[in-house]
Amino acid sequence: MSERRIPTKILAETSVVVALSFILKDILPPIYHLPQGGSVTVAGLVPLVWFALRRGFRYGLFAGFIYGLVHMALGGYVINPVQGLLDYPLAFAALGLAGLFKRYPLVGVGVGITGRFIASFLSGIFFFTSLTLEGAIASALYNGTYLIGEFVISAIVIYLLIKRNLIDIYL
């Protein structure tokens, strides 16, 4: 029987990435903050996406899930357990999808943030608007408003990291 353990180096790197994301997303003032949650930050998603691109889907999923738990515990808005899972651990774990596109990192950024959008969109229509076309449009517009900004910033920073050959540094 083989045990599935996360190597110590990966756990240490996960801790650093979660801390960096927390600083960039939750401590530094956002560029823009929407009234009912969601904001465009100073590259707050980049450490999680970068980690997924470096370490792959599985570890990217893990790091995003852990960050989502931390974010939820230290200031999340939860009205229902399912909503809490969708808006925090699952939404940020979806950034790990970027790890499936290591050869195409900017596609990975888009796929990861799209995964996050889908989780937040579903939370929006089930818990904050309604199960109608109008509710779906409202949730899409609301979540798209800040996640498009997050995508643009994240894609630019990841592009710069690629150009400097920093994606695989110290592997």
C-alpha positions as CSV (number, residue, x, y, z in Angstrom):
1,M,0.0,0.0,0.0
2,S,1.5,3.3,-1.0
3,E,0.8,6.4,1.1
4,R,0.1,9.6,-0.7
5,R,1.9,12.3,1.2
6,I,2.6,15.8,0.1
7,P,6.4,16.4,0.1
8,T,7.7,18.8,2.7
9,K,9.1,21.1,0.0
10,I,5.6,21.4,-1.6
11,L,4.0,22.1,1.8
12,A,6.5,24.8,2.5
13,E,6.0,26.4,-0.9
14,T,2.2,26.1,-0.4
15,S,2.5,28.0,2.9
16,V,4.5,30.8,1.2
17,V,2.1,31.1,-1.7
18,V,-1.0,31.2,0.6
19,A,0.7,33.9,2.7
20,L,1.7,35.9,-0.4
21,S,-1.8,35.7,-1.8
22,F,-3.2,36.7,1.6
23,I,-1.0,39.8,1.7
24,L,-1.7,40.8,-1.9
25,K,-5.4,40.1,-1.7
26,D,-6.5,40.7,1.8
27,I,-4.0,43.1,3.5
28,L,-3.0,45.5,0.7
29,P,-5.8,47.8,-0.3
30,P,-7.6,46.7,-3.4
31,I,-7.5,48.7,-6.6
32,Y,-11.3,48.4,-6.7
33,H,-13.7,46.9,-4.3
34,L,-17.3,46.0,-5.1
35,P,-19.9,46.8,-2.4
36,Q,-21.0,43.2,-1.7
37,G,-17.7,41.5,-2.0
38,G,-15.2,40.9,-4.7
39,S,-12.3,43.2,-5.7
40,V,-9.6,43.8,-8.1
41,T,-6.4,43.5,-6.2
42,V,-2.7,44.1,-6.7
43,A,-2.0,40.7,-8.3
44,G,-3.6,38.8,-5.4
45,L,-4.3,35.7,-7.5
46,V,-0.8,35.5,-9.1
47,P,0.9,33.5,-6.4
48,L,-1.8,30.8,-6.5
49,V,-1.8,30.7,-10.3
50,W,2.0,30.7,-10.5
51,F,2.2,27.8,-8.0
52,A,-0.4,25.8,-10.1
53,L,1.7,26.4,-13.2
54,R,4.9,25.4,-11.4
55,R,3.6,22.4,-9.5
56,G,0.6,21.2,-11.5
57,F,-3.1,20.8,-11.1
58,R,-3.1,18.6,-7.9
59,Y,-0.9,20.9,-5.8
60,G,-2.5,24.0,-7.3
61,L,-5.9,22.7,-6.3
62,F,-4.6,22.1,-2.8
63,A,-3.0,25.5,-2.4
64,G,-6.1,27.3,-3.7
65,F,-8.4,25.2,-1.4
66,I,-6.2,26.1,1.6
67,Y,-6.1,29.8,0.7
68,G,-9.9,29.7,0.3
69,L,-10.3,28.3,3.9
70,V,-7.9,31.0,5.2
71,H,-9.7,33.8,3.3
72,M,-13.1,32.5,4.6
73,A,-11.9,32.2,8.2
74,L,-10.3,35.6,8.3
75,G,-13.1,37.7,6.8
76,G,-15.4,35.7,4.6
77,Y,-19.1,36.3,4.3
78,V,-20.9,33.0,4.7
79,I,-24.7,32.7,4.8
80,N,-24.9,29.0,4.0
81,P,-22.4,26.2,4.2
82,V,-22.7,25.4,0.4
83,Q,-22.3,29.1,-0.4
84,G,-19.3,29.3,1.8
85,L,-17.7,26.3,0.0
86,L,-18.5,27.7,-3.4
87,D,-17.3,31.2,-2.7
88,Y,-14.1,30.3,-0.9
89,P,-12.4,26.9,-0.9
90,L,-13.9,25.7,-4.2
91,A,-13.6,29.1,-6.0
92,F,-9.9,29.5,-5.1
93,A,-9.2,25.8,-5.7
94,A,-10.4,26.2,-9.2
95,L,-7.3,28.4,-9.8
96,G,-5.4,25.1,-9.7
97,L,-6.9,24.4,-13.2
98,A,-4.1,26.6,-14.5
99,G,-1.7,23.7,-13.7
100,L,-3.3,21.7,-16.5
101,F,-1.8,24.2,-19.0
102,K,1.8,24.5,-18.0
103,R,2.8,24.6,-21.7
104,Y,0.4,27.4,-22.3
105,P,0.5,29.5,-19.1
106,L,-1.7,32.4,-20.2
107,V,-4.4,29.9,-21.2
108,G,-3.9,28.4,-17.7
109,V,-4.5,31.9,-16.2
110,G,-7.7,32.2,-18.2
111,V,-8.9,28.7,-17.4
112,G,-8.1,29.0,-13.6
113,I,-9.9,32.4,-13.3
114,T,-12.8,31.0,-15.4
115,G,-13.1,28.2,-12.9
116,R,-13.2,30.7,-10.1
117,F,-15.8,32.7,-12.0
118,I,-18.0,29.6,-12.4
119,A,-17.9,28.8,-8.6
120,S,-18.8,32.5,-7.7
121,F,-21.4,32.7,-10.5
122,L,-23.2,29.6,-9.1
123,S,-23.0,30.9,-5.6
124,G,-24.5,34.2,-6.9
125,I,-27.5,32.6,-8.6
126,F,-28.2,30.2,-5.8
127,F,-27.7,32.4,-2.8
128,F,-27.6,36.1,-3.8
129,T,-29.9,36.6,-6.8
130,S,-32.5,34.1,-8.1
131,L,-32.7,31.0,-10.3
132,T,-34.0,33.1,-13.2
133,L,-32.4,34.5,-16.4
134,E,-32.2,37.9,-14.7
135,G,-30.5,36.4,-11.7
136,A,-28.0,34.6,-13.9
137,I,-27.2,37.8,-15.8
138,A,-26.9,39.7,-12.6
139,S,-24.5,37.1,-11.1
140,A,-22.5,37.0,-14.3
141,L,-22.1,40.7,-14.5
142,Y,-21.3,41.2,-10.9
143,N,-18.7,38.4,-10.7
144,G,-17.3,39.2,-14.2
145,T,-16.8,42.8,-13.2
146,Y,-14.0,42.1,-10.8
147,L,-12.7,38.8,-12.2
148,I,-12.0,40.4,-15.6
149,G,-9.8,42.9,-13.9
150,E,-8.1,40.1,-11.9
151,F,-7.5,38.2,-15.1
152,V,-5.9,41.2,-16.9
153,I,-3.6,41.9,-14.0
154,S,-2.7,38.2,-13.4
155,A,-2.1,37.6,-17.1
156,I,0.3,40.5,-17.3
157,V,2.2,39.5,-14.3
158,I,2.4,35.8,-15.3
159,Y,3.6,37.0,-18.8
160,L,6.3,39.0,-17.2
161,L,7.4,36.0,-15.0
162,I,7.5,33.9,-18.2
163,K,9.6,36.4,-20.0
164,R,12.1,36.4,-17.1
165,N,12.1,32.6,-16.9
166,L,10.8,32.7,-13.3
167,I,8.0,30.1,-13.6
168,D,10.3,27.2,-12.9
169,I,12.9,28.9,-10.7
170,Y,14.3,26.7,-7.9
171,L,12.5,23.6,-9.0
